[in-house]
Amino acid sequence: MFIEPDKMVESSAGLKIFLFGSPSFFIDGQPIADTSSNKVEALLAYLVCHPHPHLRDALASLLFNANSRNQANSNLRVLLSRLRRVCEDTVLITRQTVRLNPSYKVWLDTAVFQQTIAQQPETAIELYKGDFLETVQVQDAKRFVEWAALKREEHRLLAIETLLQLIKKYEACGELERAIYFAQQLLSIEPHHEGWHRWLIQLHLQAGQRDEAKKQLQACQQIIQETFGQELSSQSQALLP
């Protein structure tokens, strides 16, 4: 029985798929062989996120900016042949449609992230290993790129909002090590935010970690200089006179 995205559970049997950061795909605990093709990874990721049947024409339009429908469909046939070789029977392909095999149980990190973030934010945030499909770069696939960008921004904003809440929570109750841990995660997502660097520096100072605060200030200075060609604001410099 296929488990819909809002009911996904972790299982050693079936498909286990990670789409945050560098994507990885496992069948019954074993990595799917040779998914080094970005288009193969892109198609498999899309099918996992949308586990209903898809018309082949629609997938061809999604993944190929071809000059004609015939060319796009021809490109898709080649891609599906590669997908079939690496994915065994996890994807069902007919003359008209393509879909994820509904007999497989599925565990998907992005789905679990969405499901658990409200009630178990600390558990959910550990799943966020990087942006959605961060390493997948596809050529000539405008519609797929647009879809992936929207999903990426959706997950990214949710992760940032959750981390901000966790930092505030632990700072307020004096658990500074936890606040520092989540502030570091926040900056790994958005390293160019000087205000969040200042926040982490202040947390280090509150925890009596002056050396760590100095290191963070130096890291902030380097990032701001390299990215924007600017010096730190006087507000940041004043933290460690």
Helices and strands as residue ranges (DSSP letters): G 5-7, E 15-18, E 24-27, E 30-31, H 38-49, E 54-55, H 56-63, H 69-87, E 91-93, E 97-100, E 106-108, H 109-116, H 121-125, H 142-172, H 176-189, H 194-206, H 210-228, H 234-237
